């Protein structure tokens, strides 16, 4: 999980302009200005590009905080 977090942090920086170091496993939408439904889709797009993966609707719906995002991405990468 630790090796995926820096890529997720970079995607948050790109999507929301926040300091990557401010993003932790506990980070949730209420902690990030702009992380609403539209922001979530922009974040997902950045994650897909950065990691070379494709996330389906079920994956996107499971991503309720950074820990969930990392878990879903880790599962996708293991499937590849």
Biopython code that builds the backbone (N, CA, C, O; Angstrom):
import numpy as np
from Bio.PDB.StructureBuilder import StructureBuilder

atoms = [
    (1, "UNK", "N", (0.815, -1.202, 0.000)),
    (1, "UNK", "CA", (0.000, 0.000, 0.000)),
    (1, "UNK", "C", (0.854, 1.261, 0.000)),
    (1, "UNK", "O", (0.501, 2.263, -0.621)),
    (2, "UNK", "N", (1.971, 1.200, 0.696)),
    (2, "UNK", "CA", (2.815, 2.383, 0.823)),
    (2, "UNK", "C", (3.373, 2.861, -0.512)),
    (2, "UNK", "O", (3.593, 4.060, -0.684)),
    (3, "UNK", "N", (3.609, 1.954, -1.463)),
    (3, "UNK", "CA", (4.191, 2.365, -2.738)),
    (3, "UNK", "C", (3.163, 3.029, -3.649)),
    (3, "UNK", "O", (3.538, 3.746, -4.578)),
    (4, "UNK", "N", (1.881, 2.803, -3.401)),
    (4, "UNK", "CA", (0.819, 3.420, -4.196)),
    (4, "UNK", "C", (0.493, 4.817, -3.669)),
    (4, "UNK", "O", (0.122, 5.697, -4.446)),
    (5, "UNK", "N", (0.626, 5.029, -2.372)),
    (5, "UNK", "CA", (0.245, 6.304, -1.762)),
    (5, "UNK", "C", (0.899, 7.515, -2.435)),
    (5, "UNK", "O", (0.192, 8.489, -2.691)),
    (6, "UNK", "N", (2.204, 7.518, -2.739)),
    (6, "UNK", "CA", (2.783, 8.706, -3.381)),
    (6, "UNK", "C", (2.132, 9.037, -4.732)),
    (6, "UNK", "O", (2.005, 10.209, -5.086)),
    (7, "UNK", "N", (1.727, 8.022, -5.474)),
    (7, "UNK", "CA", (1.059, 8.272, -6.752)),
    (7, "UNK", "C", (-0.331, 8.849, -6.524)),
    (7, "UNK", "O", (-0.779, 9.715, -7.275)),
    (8, "UNK", "N", (-1.010, 8.372, -5.492)),
    (8, "UNK", "CA", (-2.321, 8.909, -5.140)),
    (8, "UNK", "C", (-2.167, 10.357, -4.666)),
    (8, "UNK", "O", (-2.966, 11.222, -5.027)),
    (9, "UNK", "N", (-1.147, 10.612, -3.865)),
    (9, "UNK", "CA", (-0.897, 11.979, -3.392)),
    (9, "UNK", "C", (-0.642, 12.921, -4.569)),
    (9, "UNK", "O", (-1.127, 14.053, -4.575)),
    (10, "UNK", "N", (0.115, 12.460, -5.559)),
    (10, "UNK", "CA", (0.389, 13.281, -6.738)),
    (10, "UNK", "C", (-0.893, 13.549, -7.523)),
    (10, "UNK", "O", (-1.086, 14.652, -8.035)),
    (11, "UNK", "N", (-1.761, 12.558, -7.619)),
    (11, "UNK", "CA", (-3.039, 12.742, -8.314)),
    (11, "UNK", "C", (-3.911, 13.755, -7.578)),
    (11, "UNK", "O", (-4.598, 14.553, -8.216)),
    (12, "UNK", "N", (-3.892, 13.735, -6.249)),
    (12, "UNK", "CA", (-4.635, 14.728, -5.470)),
    (12, "UNK", "C", (-4.076, 16.123, -5.717)),
    (12, "UNK", "O", (-4.832, 17.086, -5.846)),
    (13, "UNK", "N", (-2.762, 16.228, -5.782)),
    (13, "UNK", "CA", (-2.141, 17.524, -6.061)),
    (13, "UNK", "C", (-2.580, 18.040, -7.427)),
    (13, "UNK", "O", (-2.923, 19.213, -7.575)),
    (14, "UNK", "N", (-2.567, 17.168, -8.409)),
    (14, "UNK", "CA", (-2.954, 17.557, -9.757)),
    (14, "UNK", "C", (-4.440, 17.920, -9.826)),
    (14, "UNK", "O", (-4.813, 18.885, -10.493)),
    (15, "UNK", "N", (-5.279, 17.155, -9.145)),
    (15, "UNK", "CA", (-6.728, 17.387, -9.217)),
    (15, "UNK", "C", (-7.180, 18.587, -8.389)),
    (15, "UNK", "O", (-8.057, 19.342, -8.810)),
    (16, "UNK", "N", (-6.581, 18.760, -7.212)),
    (16, "UNK", "CA", (-7.092, 19.761, -6.276)),
    (16, "UNK", "C", (-6.080, 20.836, -5.882)),
    (16, "UNK", "O", (-6.428, 21.778, -5.170)),
    (17, "UNK", "N", (-4.839, 20.705, -6.337)),
    (17, "UNK", "CA", (-3.820, 21.701, -6.029)),
    (17, "UNK", "C", (-3.395, 21.727, -4.573)),
    (17, "UNK", "O", (-2.918, 22.752, -4.085)),
    (18, "UNK", "N", (-3.564, 20.609, -3.871)),
    (18, "UNK", "CA", (-3.169, 20.581, -2.458)),
    (18, "UNK", "C", (-1.785, 19.958, -2.308)),
    (18, "UNK", "O", (-1.312, 19.235, -3.185)),
    (19, "UNK", "N", (-1.158, 20.249, -1.193)),
    (19, "UNK", "CA", (0.158, 19.689, -0.883)),
    (19, "UNK", "C", (0.046, 18.167, -0.807)),
    (19, "UNK", "O", (-0.747, 17.651, -0.019)),
    (20, "UNK", "N", (0.822, 17.441, -1.609)),
    (20, "UNK", "CA", (0.741, 15.984, -1.583)),
    (20, "UNK", "C", (0.972, 15.400, -0.190)),
    (20, "UNK", "O", (0.383, 14.376, 0.157)),
    (21, "UNK", "N", (1.816, 16.038, 0.602)),
    (21, "UNK", "CA", (2.107, 15.524, 1.945)),
    (21, "UNK", "C", (0.919, 15.682, 2.899)),
    (21, "UNK", "O", (0.899, 15.082, 3.974)),
    (22, "UNK", "N", (-0.063, 16.485, 2.504)),
    (22, "UNK", "CA", (-1.266, 16.672, 3.324)),
    (22, "UNK", "C", (-2.255, 15.524, 3.134)),
    (22, "UNK", "O", (-3.245, 15.426, 3.860)),
    (23, "UNK", "N", (-1.984, 14.652, 2.151)),
    (23, "UNK", "CA", (-2.877, 13.541, 1.852)),
    (23, "UNK", "C", (-2.365, 12.288, 2.563)),
    (23, "UNK", "O", (-1.248, 11.833, 2.315)),
    (24, "UNK", "N", (-3.196, 11.739, 3.450)),
    (24, "UNK", "CA", (-2.843, 10.525, 4.184)),
    (24, "UNK", "C", (-3.925, 9.482, 3.963)),
    (24, "UNK", "O", (-4.928, 9.753, 3.302)),
    (25, "UNK", "N", (-3.728, 8.298, 4.510)),
    (25, "UNK", "CA", (-4.727, 7.240, 4.388)),
    (25, "UNK", "C", (-6.068, 7.661, 4.983)),
    (25, "UNK", "O", (-7.112, 7.152, 4.574)),
    (26, "UNK", "N", (-6.052, 8.580, 5.938)),
    (26, "UNK", "CA", (-7.274, 9.007, 6.610)),
    (26, "UNK", "C", (-7.988, 10.146, 5.890)),
    (26, "UNK", "O", (-9.097, 10.511, 6.280)),
    (27, "UNK", "N", (-7.384, 10.714, 4.856)),
    (27, "UNK", "CA", (-7.983, 11.838, 4.147)),
    (27, "UNK", "C", (-9.313, 11.428, 3.518)),
    (27, "UNK", "O", (-9.412, 10.398, 2.851)),
    (28, "UNK", "N", (-10.329, 12.256, 3.744)),
    (28, "UNK", "CA", (-11.680, 12.009, 3.236)),
    (28, "UNK", "C", (-12.175, 13.249, 2.493)),
    (28, "UNK", "O", (-11.551, 14.306, 2.587)),
    (29, "UNK", "N", (-13.271, 13.143, 1.762)),
    (29, "UNK", "CA", (-13.760, 14.289, 0.990)),
    (29, "UNK", "C", (-13.941, 15.574, 1.801)),
    (29, "UNK", "O", (-13.688, 16.661, 1.281)),
    (30, "UNK", "N", (-14.369, 15.478, 3.045)),
    (30, "UNK", "CA", (-14.556, 16.679, 3.861)),
    (30, "UNK", "C", (-13.239, 17.401, 4.155)),
    (30, "UNK", "O", (-13.242, 18.568, 4.547)),
    (31, "UNK", "N", (-12.122, 16.711, 3.966)),
    (31, "UNK", "CA", (-10.805, 17.287, 4.246)),
    (31, "UNK", "C", (-10.210, 18.037, 3.054)),
    (31, "UNK", "O", (-9.223, 18.757, 3.205)),
    (32, "UNK", "N", (-10.805, 17.872, 1.872)),
    (32, "UNK", "CA", (-10.208, 18.408, 0.646)),
    (32, "UNK", "C", (-11.208, 19.326, -0.060)),
    (32, "UNK", "O", (-12.242, 18.862, -0.541)),
    (33, "UNK", "N", (-10.905, 20.631, -0.124)),
    (33, "UNK", "CA", (-11.790, 21.537, -0.861)),
    (33, "UNK", "C", (-11.892, 21.102, -2.332)),
    (33, "UNK", "O", (-10.875, 20.868, -2.986)),
    (34, "UNK", "N", (-13.083, 20.999, -2.826)),
    (34, "UNK", "CA", (-13.280, 20.621, -4.216)),
    (34, "UNK", "C", (-13.502, 19.142, -4.442)),
    (34, "UNK", "O", (-13.816, 18.727, -5.558)),
    (35, "UNK", "N", (-13.343, 18.324, -3.385)),
    (35, "UNK", "CA", (-13.559, 16.884, -3.553)),
    (35, "UNK", "C", (-15.049, 16.602, -3.403)),
    (35, "UNK", "O", (-15.506, 16.037, -2.410)),
    (36, "UNK", "N", (-15.782, 17.016, -4.422)),
    (36, "UNK", "CA", (-17.205, 16.728, -4.507)),
    (36, "UNK", "C", (-17.395, 15.700, -5.619)),
    (36, "UNK", "O", (-16.419, 15.075, -6.035)),
    (37, "UNK", "N", (-18.603, 15.506, -6.109)),
    (37, "UNK", "CA", (-18.823, 14.468, -7.119)),
    (37, "UNK", "C", (-18.050, 14.747, -8.405)),
    (37, "UNK", "O", (-17.473, 13.829, -8.987)),
    (38, "UNK", "N", (-18.031, 15.996, -8.854)),
    (38, "UNK", "CA", (-17.274, 16.332, -10.063)),
    (38, "UNK", "C", (-15.772, 16.207, -9.804)),
    (38, "UNK", "O", (-15.039, 15.686, -10.645)),
    (39, "UNK", "N", (-15.320, 16.675, -8.661)),
    (39, "UNK", "CA", (-13.914, 16.561, -8.304)),
    (39, "UNK", "C", (-13.477, 15.117, -8.189)),
    (39, "UNK", "O", (-12.343, 14.776, -8.528)),
    (40, "UNK", "N", (-14.369, 14.270, -7.714)),
    (40, "UNK", "CA", (-14.070, 12.841, -7.579)),
    (40, "UNK", "C", (-13.793, 12.236, -8.960)),
    (40, "UNK", "O", (-12.854, 11.457, -9.125)),
    (41, "UNK", "N", (-14.613, 12.598, -9.941)),
    (41, "UNK", "CA", (-14.411, 12.076, -11.301)),
    (41, "UNK", "C", (-13.099, 12.587, -11.894)),
    (41, "UNK", "O", (-12.399, 11.844, -12.583)),
    (42, "UNK", "N", (-12.766, 13.843, -11.633)),
    (42, "UNK", "CA", (-11.492, 14.389, -12.113)),
    (42, "UNK", "C", (-10.329, 13.658, -11.454)),
    (42, "UNK", "O", (-9.340, 13.340, -12.115)),
    (43, "UNK", "N", (-10.440, 13.389, -10.154)),
    (43, "UNK", "CA", (-9.411, 12.639, -9.434)),
    (43, "UNK", "C", (-9.263, 11.241, -10.023)),
    (43, "UNK", "O", (-8.145, 10.784, -10.258)),
    (44, "UNK", "N", (-10.371, 10.565, -10.262)),
    (44, "UNK", "CA", (-10.337, 9.219, -10.831)),
    (44, "UNK", "C", (-9.640, 9.232, -12.185)),
    (44, "UNK", "O", (-8.837, 8.346, -12.476)),
    (45, "UNK", "N", (-9.936, 10.220, -13.008)),
    (45, "UNK", "CA", (-9.284, 10.339, -14.317)),
    (45, "UNK", "C", (-7.773, 10.493, -14.153)),
    (45, "UNK", "O", (-7.000, 9.864, -14.875)),
    (46, "UNK", "N", (-7.357, 11.328, -13.205)),
    (46, "UNK", "CA", (-5.923, 11.507, -12.945)),
    (46, "UNK", "C", (-5.282, 10.210, -12.462)),
    (46, "UNK", "O", (-4.166, 9.880, -12.864)),
    (47, "UNK", "N", (-5.975, 9.483, -11.610)),
    (47, "UNK", "CA", (-5.452, 8.211, -11.111)),
    (47, "UNK", "C", (-5.306, 7.195, -12.239)),
    (47, "UNK", "O", (-4.302, 6.487, -12.314)),
    (48, "UNK", "N", (-6.295, 7.123, -13.107)),
    (48, "UNK", "CA", (-6.237, 6.181, -14.229)),
    (48, "UNK", "C", (-5.043, 6.485, -15.131)),
    (48, "UNK", "O", (-4.326, 5.575, -15.550)),
    (49, "UNK", "N", (-4.832, 7.765, -15.428)),
    (49, "UNK", "CA", (-3.701, 8.148, -16.276)),
    (49, "UNK", "C", (-2.365, 7.881, -15.594)),
    (49, "UNK", "O", (-1.443, 7.352, -16.216)),
    (50, "UNK", "N", (-2.256, 8.242, -14.328)),
    (50, "UNK", "CA", (-0.985, 8.096, -13.609)),
    (50, "UNK", "C", (-0.590, 6.639, -13.415)),
    (50, "UNK", "O", (0.595, 6.307, -13.422)),
    (51, "UNK", "N", (-1.577, 5.773, -13.241)),
    (51, "UNK", "CA", (-1.294, 4.383, -12.915)),
    (51, "UNK", "C", (-1.526, 3.427, -14.078)),
    (51, "UNK", "O", (-1.233, 2.237, -13.964)),
    (52, "UNK", "N", (-2.046, 3.928, -15.197)),
    (52, "UNK", "CA", (-2.268, 3.076, -16.364)),
    (52, "UNK", "C", (-3.323, 2.013, -16.116)),
    (52, "UNK", "O", (-3.190, 0.877, -16.572)),
    (53, "UNK", "N", (-4.373, 2.386, -15.389)),
    (53, "UNK", "CA", (-5.449, 1.445, -15.080)),
    (53, "UNK", "C", (-6.775, 2.022, -15.548)),
    (53, "UNK", "O", (-6.876, 3.203, -15.880)),
    (54, "UNK", "N", (-7.784, 1.168, -15.568)),
    (54, "UNK", "CA", (-9.140, 1.599, -15.883)),
    (54, "UNK", "C", (-10.031, 1.202, -14.710)),
    (54, "UNK", "O", (-10.058, 0.041, -14.302)),
    (55, "UNK", "N", (-10.746, 2.164, -14.183)),
    (55, "UNK", "CA", (-11.612, 1.928, -13.032)),
    (55, "UNK", "C", (-13.066, 1.928, -13.495)),
    (55, "UNK", "O", (-13.486, 2.811, -14.242)),
    (56, "UNK", "N", (-13.831, 0.930, -13.048)),
    (56, "UNK", "CA", (-15.236, 0.887, -13.433)),
    (56, "UNK", "C", (-16.087, 1.604, -12.375)),
    (56, "UNK", "O", (-15.572, 2.055, -11.352)),
    (57, "UNK", "N", (-17.369, 1.697, -12.633)),
    (57, "UNK", "CA", (-18.269, 2.443, -11.753)),
    (57, "UNK", "C", (-18.247, 1.895, -10.326)),
    (57, "UNK", "O", (-18.244, 2.666, -9.366)),
    (58, "UNK", "N", (-18.232, 0.573, -10.184)),
    (58, "UNK", "CA", (-18.191, -0.013, -8.840)),
    (58, "UNK", "C", (-16.932, 0.399, -8.091)),
    (58, "UNK", "O", (-16.981, 0.689, -6.895)),
    (59, "UNK", "N", (-15.793, 0.425, -8.803)),
    (59, "UNK", "CA", (-14.532, 0.863, -8.188)),
    (59, "UNK", "C", (-14.657, 2.302, -7.690)),
    (59, "UNK", "O", (-14.295, 2.619, -6.558)),
    (60, "UNK", "N", (-15.175, 3.155, -8.557)),
    (60, "UNK", "CA", (-15.289, 4.575, -8.236)),
    (60, "UNK", "C", (-16.196, 4.786, -7.021)),
    (60, "UNK", "O", (-15.919, 5.633, -6.173)),
    (61, "UNK", "N", (-17.269, 4.017, -6.945)),
    (61, "UNK", "CA", (-18.206, 4.158, -5.832)),
    (61, "UNK", "C", (-17.612, 3.671, -4.504)),
    (61, "UNK", "O", (-18.022, 4.129, -3.438)),
    (62, "UNK", "N", (-16.660, 2.755, -4.564)),
    (62, "UNK", "CA", (-16.012, 2.252, -3.348)),
    (62, "UNK", "C", (-15.013, 3.241, -2.762)),
    (62, "UNK", "O", (-14.642, 3.123, -1.595)),
    (63, "UNK", "N", (-14.581, 4.199, -3.542)),
    (63, "UNK", "CA", (-13.516, 5.124, -3.152)),
    (63, "UNK", "C", (-14.061, 6.264, -2.296)),
    (63, "UNK", "O", (-14.328, 7.358, -2.793)),
    (64, "UNK", "N", (-14.221, 5.989, -0.999)),
    (64, "UNK", "CA", (-14.796, 6.988, -0.105)),
    (64, "UNK", "C", (-13.752, 7.764, 0.689)),
    (64, "UNK", "O", (-14.075, 8.787, 1.294)),
    (65, "UNK", "N", (-12.526, 7.301, 0.697)),
    (65, "UNK", "CA", (-11.419, 8.001, 1.347)),
    (65, "UNK", "C", (-10.126, 7.490, 0.712)),
    (65, "UNK", "O", (-10.167, 6.613, -0.150)),
    (66, "UNK", "N", (-8.998, 8.024, 1.125)),
    (66, "UNK", "CA", (-7.726, 7.658, 0.498)),
    (66, "UNK", "C", (-7.396, 6.189, 0.743)),
    (66, "UNK", "O", (-6.877, 5.523, -0.152)),
    (67, "UNK", "N", (-7.683, 5.673, 1.923)),
    (67, "UNK", "CA", (-7.411, 4.258, 2.202)),
    (67, "UNK", "C", (-8.178, 3.369, 1.221)),
    (67, "UNK", "O", (-7.630, 2.395, 0.704)),
    (68, "UNK", "N", (-9.439, 3.702, 0.967)),
    (68, "UNK", "CA", (-10.238, 2.938, 0.003)),
    (68, "UNK", "C", (-9.669, 3.069, -1.415)),
    (68, "UNK", "O", (-9.631, 2.096, -2.168)),
    (69, "UNK", "N", (-9.236, 4.263, -1.764)),
    (69, "UNK", "CA", (-8.656, 4.490, -3.094)),
    (69, "UNK", "C", (-7.435, 3.598, -3.282)),
    (69, "UNK", "O", (-7.306, 2.932, -4.309)),
    (70, "UNK", "N", (-6.549, 3.581, -2.311)),
    (70, "UNK", "CA", (-5.335, 2.768, -2.398)),
    (70, "UNK", "C", (-5.690, 1.290, -2.473)),
    (70, "UNK", "O", (-5.083, 0.548, -3.246)),
    (71, "UNK", "N", (-6.662, 0.853, -1.682)),
    (71, "UNK", "CA", (-7.080, -0.553, -1.683)),
    (71, "UNK", "C", (-7.634, -0.961, -3.056)),
    (71, "UNK", "O", (-7.281, -2.023, -3.569)),
    (72, "UNK", "N", (-8.492, -0.132, -3.651)),
    (72, "UNK", "CA", (-9.074, -0.428, -4.957)),
    (72, "UNK", "C", (-7.978, -0.467, -6.027)),
    (72, "UNK", "O", (-7.966, -1.360, -6.874)),
    (73, "UNK", "N", (-7.066, 0.496, -5.986)),
    (73, "UNK", "CA", (-5.977, 0.536, -6.979)),
    (73, "UNK", "C", (-5.081, -0.684, -6.820)),
    (73, "UNK", "O", (-4.683, -1.293, -7.812)),
    (74, "UNK", "N", (-4.765, -1.040, -5.597)),
    (74, "UNK", "CA", (-3.927, -2.206, -5.353)),
    (74, "UNK", "C", (-4.571, -3.466, -5.929)),
    (74, "UNK", "O", (-3.891, -4.294, -6.536)),
    (75, "UNK", "N", (-5.863, -3.606, -5.740)),
    (75, "UNK", "CA", (-6.587, -4.771, -6.297)),
    (75, "UNK", "C", (-6.536, -4.765, -7.822)),
    (75, "UNK", "O", (-6.352, -5.811, -8.445)),
    (76, "UNK", "N", (-6.699, -3.592, -8.418)),
    (76, "UNK", "CA", (-6.651, -3.476, -9.893)),
    (76, "UNK", "C", (-5.264, -3.853, -10.413)),
    (76, "UNK", "O", (-5.147, -4.575, -11.403)),
    (77, "UNK", "N", (-4.227, -3.371, -9.755)),
    (77, "UNK", "CA", (-2.867, -3.658, -10.203)),
    (77, "UNK", "C", (-2.531, -5.135, -10.057)),
    (77, "UNK", "O", (-1.761, -5.672, -10.853)),
    (78, "UNK", "N", (-3.093, -5.796, -9.060)),
    (78, "UNK", "CA", (-2.842, -7.221, -8.880)),
    (78, "UNK", "C", (-3.570, -8.050, -9.928)),
    (78, "UNK", "O", (-3.134, -9.152, -10.260)),
    (79, "UNK", "N", (-4.673, -7.530, -10.452)),
    (79, "UNK", "CA", (-5.419, -8.225, -11.507)),
    (79, "UNK", "C", (-4.694, -8.157, -12.845)),
    (79, "UNK", "O", (-4.831, -9.047, -13.684)),
    (80, "UNK", "N", (-3.926, -7.098, -13.032)),
    (80, "UNK", "CA", (-3.269, -6.869, -14.327)),
    (80, "UNK", "C", (-2.159, -7.880, -14.611)),
    (80, "UNK", "O", (-1.518, -7.814, -15.660)),
]
sb = StructureBuilder()
sb.init_structure("model")
sb.init_model(0)
sb.init_chain("A")
sb.init_seg("    ")
for serial, (resi, resn, name, xyz) in enumerate(atoms, 1):
    if name == "N":
        sb.init_residue(resn, " ", resi, " ")
    sb.init_atom(name, np.array(xyz, "f"), 0.0, 1.0, " ", f" {name:<3s}", serial, name[0])
structure = sb.get_structure()
